[in-house]
Amino acid sequence: MMSSKLFLGLILAFLTFVGSGLFLYSRPAFPAVESFPDPVVDMDRSVTKANGMAVLAGGCFWCTEAVFEQLAGVGEVVSGYAGGKLETANYDLVSWGKTDHAESIQITFDPSSISYGVLLKVFFSVAHDPTQLNRQGPDYGPQYRSAIFFADAQQKQIAESYIKQLQQANVFSKPIVTEVSELKGFYRAEEYHQDFVKRNPKHPYVVVNAIPKIQKTKKAFSSLVKK
């Protein structure tokens, strides 16, 4: 079965070939990164010794993985599925939108270098649009929903507090639809999804959807990007 993103990539390649300047969807205006506040509630990095783990869903995991891999203090970023059951954690099922899974990434990070709250700031400001319900850009369905899967009470508190901050600051003109749910399990995606952007930088879907986010991250968070 050809995946929706691979199929979209072929369409984009065709449009590029024929010289069309049209996009397959209208890109909404997005708030400037400068309008995003630093999290008021965050983890105490001075007392946290062990590596942290964050599981986030913000549309295509190819794109979100590529954003967070750039950040200093981030070790491994794994593409996978969260929100559903083990037996339905495979791309052929998830891509139909019939499972409870969302395409997600699992981020291993060093709290002495980067905090959970800062990861959320990057998540909301450059990695995805949290006002899009059950979609992200050209990808439609609940598998592309915006979600934060918290591992403990502290992560839940930080996530809920930061969303409240963004709402009170009126950063977005539309409501934030990001769900904050308990992490019941994270399931690694198929190997061909891992590091997809690194391995396929000229893939049409990557060029249109992932590369701009990578460039935006480097520009907006230059102090956080790996040297």
C-alpha positions as CSV (number, residue, x, y, z in Angstrom):
1,M,0.0,0.0,0.0
2,M,1.4,3.5,-0.9
3,S,1.3,5.8,2.1
4,S,-0.6,9.1,1.9
5,K,2.6,11.1,2.3
6,L,4.4,9.2,-0.4
7,F,1.4,9.6,-2.7
8,L,1.4,13.3,-1.8
9,G,5.0,13.5,-2.6
10,L,4.4,12.2,-6.1
11,I,1.7,14.8,-6.6
12,L,4.1,17.5,-5.5
13,A,6.8,16.2,-7.7
14,F,4.4,16.3,-10.7
15,L,3.3,19.9,-9.9
16,T,7.0,20.9,-9.6
17,F,7.7,19.2,-12.9
18,V,5.0,21.0,-14.8
19,G,6.0,24.3,-13.3
20,S,2.9,24.9,-11.2
21,G,3.3,27.5,-8.5
22,L,0.2,26.2,-6.7
23,F,0.2,24.6,-3.2
24,L,-2.1,21.8,-2.3
25,Y,-3.4,23.7,0.6
26,S,-3.4,27.3,1.9
27,R,-0.8,28.0,4.5
28,P,-2.4,30.1,7.3
29,A,-0.6,33.0,8.8
30,F,1.4,31.9,11.8
31,P,2.4,34.0,14.9
32,A,6.0,35.2,15.0
33,V,8.2,33.1,17.2
34,E,9.0,36.3,19.3
35,S,5.3,36.3,20.4
36,F,5.7,33.0,22.3
37,P,6.6,33.4,26.0
38,D,9.0,31.3,27.9
39,P,7.2,28.8,30.1
40,V,6.5,30.2,33.6
41,V,6.1,26.7,35.0
42,D,8.9,24.3,34.1
43,M,11.0,21.5,35.5
44,D,13.8,22.3,38.0
45,R,16.8,21.5,35.9
46,S,19.2,21.9,38.9
47,V,17.8,18.9,40.7
48,T,16.9,16.7,37.7
49,K,19.8,14.4,37.0
50,A,18.4,11.6,34.8
51,N,17.6,12.0,31.1
52,G,14.0,13.1,30.4
53,M,11.6,11.7,27.9
54,A,8.9,13.7,26.0
55,V,6.3,12.3,23.7
56,L,4.6,14.8,21.3
57,A,2.3,14.6,18.3
58,G,2.1,17.4,15.8
59,G,1.3,16.0,12.4
60,C,3.7,14.0,10.2
61,F,6.4,12.5,12.4
62,W,9.0,13.0,9.6
63,C,8.7,16.7,10.2
64,T,8.6,16.9,14.0
65,E,11.5,14.5,14.3
66,A,13.6,16.7,12.0
67,V,12.9,19.8,14.1
68,F,13.8,18.3,17.5
69,E,16.9,16.4,16.3
70,Q,18.6,19.8,15.8
71,L,18.4,20.9,19.4
72,A,21.3,20.8,21.8
73,G,20.6,18.6,24.8
74,V,18.4,16.3,22.7
75,G,19.8,12.8,22.3
76,E,17.6,10.5,20.3
77,V,14.3,11.3,18.5
78,V,12.2,8.3,17.5
79,S,9.2,8.3,15.2
80,G,6.3,6.2,16.4
81,Y,2.7,5.9,17.5
82,A,1.0,6.9,20.8
83,G,-2.6,7.0,21.9
84,G,-3.7,3.5,20.8
85,K,-2.9,-0.1,21.4
86,L,0.1,-2.2,20.5
87,E,-1.8,-4.4,18.0
88,T,-2.8,-1.4,15.9
89,A,0.6,0.3,16.0
90,N,1.6,0.0,12.4
91,Y,1.6,2.4,9.6
92,D,-0.8,0.6,7.3
93,L,-3.5,0.8,10.0
94,V,-2.6,4.2,11.5
95,S,-2.5,5.9,8.1
96,W,-6.2,5.1,7.6
97,G,-7.2,7.1,10.7
98,K,-9.1,4.1,12.2
99,T,-7.0,3.6,15.3
100,D,-6.6,5.8,18.3
101,H,-2.9,6.4,17.5
102,A,-1.3,9.7,16.5
103,E,1.9,9.9,14.6
104,S,4.3,10.9,17.5
105,I,7.9,11.3,18.4
106,Q,9.7,10.3,21.5
107,I,12.4,12.7,22.5
108,T,15.2,11.8,24.9
109,F,16.7,14.9,26.4
110,D,19.3,16.1,28.9
111,P,17.5,18.4,31.4
112,S,20.8,20.1,32.3
113,S,20.9,21.4,28.7
114,I,17.2,21.8,27.7
115,S,14.0,21.6,29.7
116,Y,10.6,20.1,29.0
117,G,9.1,23.5,28.9
118,V,11.5,24.7,26.3
119,L,10.8,21.7,24.2
120,L,7.1,22.6,24.4
121,K,7.9,26.2,23.3
122,V,9.6,24.8,20.2
123,F,6.7,22.4,19.7
124,F,4.1,25.1,19.6
125,S,6.1,27.8,17.8
126,V,7.8,26.0,14.9
127,A,7.1,22.3,14.9
128,H,3.4,22.4,14.2
129,D,0.2,24.5,14.3
130,P,-1.8,23.6,17.4
131,T,-5.0,25.3,16.1
132,Q,-5.6,22.7,13.4
133,L,-8.0,20.0,14.5
134,N,-7.2,16.4,13.3
135,R,-4.9,17.6,10.6
136,Q,-1.6,19.3,10.0
137,G,-0.9,21.1,6.8
138,P,-1.8,18.8,3.9
139,D,-2.4,15.8,6.1
140,Y,-5.9,15.0,7.4
141,G,-7.2,12.6,10.0
142,P,-7.0,12.0,13.8
143,Q,-3.6,10.4,13.3
144,Y,-2.2,13.9,12.6
145,R,-3.8,15.5,15.6
146,S,-1.9,17.8,18.0
147,A,-1.2,16.1,21.3
148,I,1.1,16.0,24.3
149,F,1.4,12.6,26.0
150,F,2.6,13.3,29.6
151,A,4.6,10.7,31.5
152,D,4.0,12.1,35.0
153,A,2.2,14.8,36.9
154,Q,5.0,17.3,36.4
155,Q,4.8,17.0,32.6
156,K,1.0,17.4,32.7
157,Q,1.3,20.5,34.9
158,I,3.9,22.1,32.6
159,A,1.9,21.3,29.5
160,E,-1.4,22.6,30.8
161,S,0.3,25.7,32.2
162,Y,2.0,26.6,28.9
163,I,-1.1,26.1,26.9
164,K,-2.9,28.5,29.4
165,Q,0.0,31.0,29.0
166,L,-0.4,30.9,25.2
167,Q,-4.2,31.4,25.5
168,Q,-3.9,34.3,27.9
169,A,-1.3,36.0,25.8
170,N,-3.6,35.6,22.7
171,V,-0.7,34.2,20.7
172,F,-3.0,32.4,18.3
173,S,-6.1,33.9,16.8
174,K,-7.8,30.5,16.9
175,P,-8.4,28.1,19.8
176,I,-5.6,25.7,20.7
177,V,-6.8,22.2,20.1
178,T,-3.8,20.3,21.5
179,E,-4.9,17.4,23.7
180,V,-3.0,16.6,26.9
181,S,-3.3,12.9,27.6
182,E,-1.5,10.4,29.8
183,L,1.1,8.3,28.0
184,K,-0.1,4.7,28.0
185,G,2.5,3.5,25.6
186,F,4.8,4.6,22.8
187,Y,5.5,2.2,19.9
188,R,8.4,2.7,17.5
189,A,7.4,3.1,13.9
190,E,8.8,1.1,11.0
191,E,12.5,1.6,10.3
192,Y,11.9,3.4,7.0
193,H,10.2,6.2,8.9
194,Q,13.2,6.8,11.2
195,D,15.4,9.8,10.2
196,F,13.4,10.0,7.0
197,V,14.2,13.7,6.4
198,K,18.0,13.1,6.8
199,R,17.9,10.2,4.4
200,N,15.5,11.8,1.9
201,P,16.2,15.6,1.9
202,K,15.0,16.0,-1.7
203,H,11.8,14.1,-1.3
204,P,9.0,16.6,-2.5
205,Y,7.0,16.2,0.7
206,V,10.1,16.9,2.8
207,V,11.1,19.9,0.7
208,V,7.7,21.5,1.0
209,N,6.8,20.6,4.6
210,A,9.9,19.7,6.6
211,I,12.7,21.9,5.3
212,P,10.9,25.2,6.1
213,K,10.5,24.1,9.7
214,I,14.1,23.1,10.0
215,Q,15.2,26.5,8.6
216,K,12.8,28.3,10.9
217,T,14.1,26.4,13.9
218,K,17.7,27.3,13.1
219,K,16.8,31.0,12.7
220,A,14.4,31.4,15.6
221,F,16.3,29.2,18.1
222,S,19.9,29.6,17.0
223,S,21.1,29.5,20.7
224,L,19.4,26.1,21.1
225,V,20.6,24.4,17.9
226,K,23.5,22.0,18.0
227,K,26.8,23.5,16.9
